[in-house]
Amino acid sequence: MKDKEKTEEITHRIEVMTNGVVADNFIKIKEFRLGSGYDGYSQQRCDVFAISPNKGNKTICYEVKVSRSDFKNDIKKEDKQTAARCFANEFYYCTPKGLLNKDEVPVWAGLIEFDLDKPIDNVSTYYPEVHAIYTKRAPVFDKCQPTWGMICSAYRNGMAKHNEN
């Protein structure tokens, strides 16, 4: 499986996860920009951003990494995940199984590993098995209030999905 296919597969598995910290009452948004293009966070985005209106608006940001070099480059840039960490209660790196050691993951992040050798089981049932292992739980932080740029980005994302239908 190529890196792009691994990324798409992990992203899909995050979207269908119904166990662990993300239950089915979370709204999950792929490729979510954390700004509108006119503020300091305009280019920062989450691979998947999840929010639960049923759990006090708890938010989780997921960053998919399928190569060690991509992960190493990500953590070298101190401000790369600033917005994600600001607007999310929890932050997770999501990788193929065995890519990282949990000791490599920054203290402010968690690690979820996916066994991509196993297909998703029971996709048509209420609780599909996506073969996710919470190798390291993310610490829970208070988050910042959303900026107007983030609200505009969420609106644009919702309108784009609406127009697809």
Secondary structure, DSSP 8 states (H G I E B T S, - for coil): --HHHHHHHHHHHHHH--STT--TTSEEEEEEESS-SSSTTTT-EEEEEEEETTTTTEEEEEEE--SHHHHHHHHHSTTTTHHHHHH-SEEEEEEETTSS-GGGS-TT-EEEEE-TTS--B-TTSSS-B--EEEEE-----------HHHHHHHHHHHHHHHHH-
